[in-house]
Amino acid sequence: MCIVVIGGMDRLAPHYREEAKRLGISLRVFPTFERDMQQKLRNSDGVVLFTGKISHAGRREAINAARHHNIPLYQFHNCGLCTLRDCLRCLLRNATGETTPPEGGGQTTRNTAYPDDSCQLPPRLPQMAGHRHA
C-alpha cells in the first residue's frame, strides 16, 4: 500500500516514514506544495492532507489531483505523528476489511466504513467535477 502525505512538518518527515514502515506501508512525504502533483499522486492508494501546514493553492491542487485519479483523500488539520499513525492504522483496517468483535461479545462482522469507535476517518471528498463551496 502506498500513501502520500502532503503538508506536515519537515522535521517530522523521518518520523512519518518510520511509522509507516513499522506498519508495512510505503509512504511518500511532500511537506510543501510541489509542481506536477497529479503525476506524483498517480500511483498512490491514498492521500493524507495536513491542511494546517499547506497553502490554499497547494490544497486545491492536491484535491484536484486526487479527484482526477479517483484516489481517496483524507484531510486533517493537525499534522502530528499520532494523527498520522491513527490515520494509517484506519486505512490499513479499512483496506484489509479486518474484523473486530462487537462490544459485549457476539458475532464478528466485516467492517465497511469504520472498524471501531476509535477509528474514525473523515469521509472522502465527493467526486463532483467543478463543485465549489460558496
C-alpha positions in Angstrom: 0.0 0.0 0.0 1.4 3.4 -1.0 0.2 6.5 0.8 1.2 10.1 0.0 1.3 12.7 2.8 1.0 16.3 1.7 1.8 19.0 4.3 3.1 18.4 7.7 6.4 19.5 9.2 9.8 18.9 7.6 11.3 17.8 10.9 8.6 15.1 11.3 9.1 13.6 7.9 11.6 11.0 9.0 9.2 10.0 11.9 6.3 9.8 9.4 8.3 7.4 7.3 9.4 5.3 10.2 5.9 4.9 11.5 4.6 3.9 8.0 7.5 1.4 7.6 6.6 -0.1 11.0 3.0 -0.6 9.7 4.2 -2.0 6.4 3.1 1.0 4.3 5.1 2.7 1.6 5.0 6.5 2.4 5.9 9.4 0.3 6.0 12.8 2.1 5.7 16.2 0.4 5.9 18.8 3.3 5.3 21.6 0.9 3.4 22.1 -2.4 5.4 20.8 -5.4 4.8 21.1 -9.1 3.2 18.3 -11.0 1.3 17.0 -8.0 -1.0 15.0 -10.3 1.9 13.0 -11.6 3.3 12.4 -8.1 -0.1 11.1 -6.8 -1.0 9.0 -9.8 0.1 5.6 -8.4 -0.8 6.1 -4.8 -3.5 4.2 -2.8 -4.5 7.2 -0.7 -3.6 10.8 0.1 -3.4 12.3 3.6 -3.5 16.1 3.5 -2.4 18.1 6.6 -4.3 21.3 5.9 -2.8 23.4 8.7 0.7 23.3 7.0 0.0 23.8 3.3 -1.1 26.8 1.2 -4.6 27.1 -0.1 -3.3 26.7 -3.7 -1.4 23.5 -2.7 -4.6 22.2 -1.0 -6.6 22.9 -4.1 -4.1 21.2 -6.4 -3.9 18.1 -4.1 -7.7 17.8 -4.1 -8.0 18.2 -7.8 -5.2 15.6 -8.4 -6.9 13.1 -6.0 -10.3 13.6 -7.7 -8.7 13.3 -11.2 -7.2 9.9 -10.4 -10.0 8.8 -8.1 -7.7 8.4 -5.1 -9.2 8.6 -1.5 -8.2 11.9 0.1 -8.3 12.4 3.9 -7.8 15.9 5.4 -6.6 16.6 8.9 -5.8 20.0 10.4 -3.3 18.6 12.9 0.0 17.3 11.5 1.3 15.3 14.5 2.7 11.8 14.4 -0.2 10.5 16.4 -2.7 11.9 13.8 -0.8 10.2 11.0 -0.4 6.9 13.0 -4.1 6.7 13.7 -5.0 7.5 10.1 -2.6 4.9 8.7 -4.0 2.3 11.1 -7.5 3.1 10.0 -6.6 2.9 6.3 -5.0 -0.5 6.9 -8.0 -1.8 8.7 -10.4 -0.5 6.0 -8.2 -1.8 3.2 -7.9 -5.3 4.7 -11.5 -5.5 5.9 -10.2 -6.5 9.3 -12.9 -7.6 11.7 -13.3 -6.7 15.3 -15.6 -8.3 17.8 -18.6 -6.1 18.8 -18.9 -4.8 22.3 -20.2 -7.4 24.7 -19.3 -10.4 22.5 -21.4 -11.8 19.7 -20.5 -12.5 16.1 -17.7 -10.9 14.2 -18.7 -8.8 11.2 -16.8 -7.4 8.3 -16.2 -3.7 8.7 -17.2 -1.4 5.9 -16.9 2.2 7.0 -15.2 2.4 10.4 -13.8 -0.7 12.1 -14.5 0.6 15.6 -15.2 3.8 17.5 -11.5 4.7 17.8 -11.0 4.6 14.1 -13.0 7.5 12.6 -11.5 8.9 9.4 -13.3 11.9 7.8 -15.4 10.9 4.8 -13.9 11.1 1.4 -14.5 14.2 -0.7 -17.3 13.8 -3.2 -16.2 13.2 -6.7 -18.0 16.1 -8.3 -16.4 18.0 -11.1 -16.5 21.7 -10.9 -18.0 21.8 -7.4 -17.2 24.9 -5.5 -18.2 25.9 -2.0 -19.9 29.3 -1.6 
